[in-house]
Amino acid sequence: MSYTKEQIEKAVKSKGHVWFEGAKDYDLNIVGVRNSSTGNAVTNVFDDSITVSFKENGAWQFKQYPITTDPGTKAVKEFHNVNGVARLVPGQYRSSHTIGLHQGKYEALRQQKPVKVYRDKNKDMQFDENTIQEGIFGINIHRSNPKTESTYVENWSEGCQVFKRVKDFDEFMEICRKGRDAFSNSFTYTLIQSKDIVA
């Protein structure tokens, strides 16, 4: 599903979240959109989106990339946290991420402040939303396949927001570096659901 900057802005504001109006260039609105049409089923594919809205030379720019906001099949079945696999709760997380190393390997947006996650440990291939934890769990925004793109999520995500294509991720990170240089190394991430967006 393709969105517009105006649709994303309206949905973010409708949830009572802050929208950065772009008083200066590269004041980034980083917004994930979880696909509501699949319900709570584990799809194991990159069927969500991440969008970035910002001004460049005073003009609004809008980017949208395919990602997953949900863990994949392997992660759901083989999670490493005793409380179950993590899945980010929709909401706005102010200054939640910073440019840093993902697993000590490459630059990504790394969680630096607490976020809320659902925990699910029954492995029934349906995401449960009964248990919520808040904390720093390494819910990063990173890429999947380092060379091209991934077809299936599997364990690329155990709660992270993960790009399908490396070229998209590289472009996204270049925008984030410009945001860091214009403001600070601190980024707000907002997660909404596709059902929150109206035409």
Number of C-alpha atoms within 10 A of each C-alpha: 10 7 17 13 18 13 13 25 19 14 19 22 11 12 12 10 15 15 17 16 15 17 10 15 19 26 24 26 25 22 22 27 27 22 20 14 11 10 10 14 13 17 19 21 19 23 20 23 26 25 22 21 25 25 18 13 10 12 9 14 15 15 16 21 20 22 28 31 29 32 30 24 22 17 22 28 18 15 19 12 13 9 13 20 26 28 24 22 20 18 19 20 17 16 16 21 23 22 22 17 14 18 11 8 8 13 17 23 24 22 25 20 17 18 22 19 22 21 23 24 19 13 18 12 17 14 22 17 13 8 12 15 16 13 13 15 19 18 28 26 27 25 27 23 15 12 9 12 15 18 12 17 27 19 19 24 29 30 27 24 27 28 30 28 21 18 15 19 22 16 12 21 18 12 16 24 15 16 19 18 11 13 15 14 17 19 25 17 22 23 21 22 17 19 12 16 17 10 6
